[in-house]
Amino acid sequence: MRIAYFSEVYWPKLSGVSCTLMRTVDGLGTMGHQTRVYTPQLPGDFEDRPEVHRSPGRPLAIDRSISWGFPRRADVLSDLRGFAPDIIHVATEFPMGRVGSWAARRLGVPLIASAHTDYEKYSSLYRLGLVMKPGWAYLRRFYGRAGRVLCPSRPYEAHLNRRGVTHTGIWSRGVDTHRFHPRFRSDEYRARFGAGPDDTLVTYVGRLAPEKDLDVLLRAWAGLGASRFGAKLVFVGDGLMENEIRAHELPDAHMTGPLEGQELATAYASADVLLFPSSTETFGNCLLEGMASGLACVAVGAGGVTDFARHEENSLLAEPRDAGAYGRAVARVLADRGLRRRLSLGARTAAGRRSWTNVFDRLLDDYREVAEVPVFDHAA
């Protein structure tokens, strides 16, 4: 198949959406499919990927690592005609997604959408609750133009269904258990943070942003006291809360900035415990990568992670947005090596069931089913 993707975020921006799209583009490419990605230009110098078509973009005021697209419709349409897609997949609901939806109607190409972000939860964190009523009206219209709306997890699919978006399907996530594996554990990496062979190294991996409930993690860690048993904490990532985290001056806490490739795999595997406090996830890629790396994970029983995280089996799940409960779960896993070993084994088993090949096969089935439905609305 020939698939055109439209997304506000893509390489070199690292996020759940962009990393999932890149993994999908690479995976489908090895299966013989052709892809084209329409996304905004980002600031800075970087070597672009060959499948990318860039539109003009301007950095967002709230996060300058994300660009707001200003696509030129004529340029996009011309490039799309040359690519001749069998289906158009809009992965974001903003300017790039809107142009992708418009182009699908203009060219008579089947359209599929995917929903990745729980805007309802984000809006409360960023004090934008008043926009959600008109926001849902817009999202229902946007998603209504697609033949199907793919959700990363069953909990988020149910959420969309309750909001009136019912023509849904599941586009889950996989993990490469060879890329993320305990064999990449490095004593040298651990020593950078003062962790010896018998010490416990705890890590958080992901964006340093309010919607990740990092305030819960900060309060939980600060309240551990003697029950921390000398454990070290390493934050891997960057984002809006970086300075705030530094200002807390947490005991034995360190920051690496964002890591990629083998460095990221080493950071996971060299830790013993992964902290994942977010209650806003529609899936939870970093939690699954930590599981594949054999970490004992402390997460919360909310959102998309409940599709694969099982309390006491492959992780500990605390009540969401409860720093006391989260701290008690962290203290428990720090105090009990046997529990850590049991959760580690369960985590590897759970990750082993999440093959990207199965994810791609199901995604292609969705593409083919939507593409088989005749497209009648070809208007601009």
C-alpha positions, 0 to 999 in steps of 0.5 A: 500500500501507499500511505500518506501520514499527516502529523504536527509532530515527527522527526526529530521531535521525540514524543509518543506520537512521533516515535510511533509514526517513525516506528510504523513508517520503518516497519511498513517499509520493511514489509514493502509498503510506501509512506510519505509524511507531511509535517511542519518544519522545525527550527535547527539543523538536522538531517531529515528523513527521506519520506518527509515533506515539510510545510512552513511551521512556527514554534508554539509559545507554550513549547518551542520544540513543537511547531504549529503548521502553516501548510500551503495547500497547493504544495501539499496537494501537488506532492500528494498527487505525485505520491498517489496514496491509497489511503491518508492517515491523519495523526493529529487534529490541527493544521496538518491533520485538517489539510490531510482531511481536506486533501483526502476529500479533494483527491477522493482518497479514503481517510483514516484518523488516529486519536493519541492525546487525552485533551480532556485531562490535559485541559484541566492541567493547563487551565483550559477546561472552558475550551473542552465543550467547543473542543469536543464539538470540533473533534467530533466533526474532525473525526466524523470525516474519517472512515475509522478513528484508531485508538491506542488502547481500549480505555481511550476507545471507550472514552471516545465512544462516550463522547460520541465518536463511535466509529473506532478501532484499536491501533495498539503499540508494540515494543522491540524486545531485542532493542530494549533488553536487560543485556544492555545494563552498564555499570559505567552508566550507573557509576555516573550517578553514584550507583554501585553494583548493590545500589538501587537505581531508579529512573523516569523516562519521558517528557518533563511536563505537567501532564505526566503527573511529575508533581506526584513523583516529586512529592513521593520521592521527597517524602521517602526519607529513610525508606529510600535506602540510598536509591538514586533517581535519574530523569531521562528527558526534557520539557517544560518542568526541567527547571522546576525539577532542578529547583526541588533539589531532590536527594540523589536525583540526576538529569540526563536530558533526552536520550535516543537509540542505544543510549536510551536502551542503556539508560533503561537497562541500567536501572532497577526501577521505573517510575511512571506516575502519569494518569493521562496516558492513552497508551504508555510507550515508555512503561512498555519499554521499561518492562521490556528492559526488565525493570520493576515498574511503579505506575498508576491504575488509570488510562491506557497503561491498564491495557497491559500493566497488571498490579502485582504481576508485572508492575505495582499500580497506585491510585492516580494523583495520590502522592502518598499512595505512590510513595508507599508503592515506591517504598515497597519496591525499594525495600523488597528485592524479591518483589523487584525480581518477580515484577521484572520477570512479569514485565519481560513476559508482558512485553514479549506479548507486544509484537510490532509485527502483530500491530502492523498487521492489524493496522494494515487490516484497518487500512484495507477495510477503510480503503475498500469503502467507496469515497463519494465526497470529493469536494474541496 
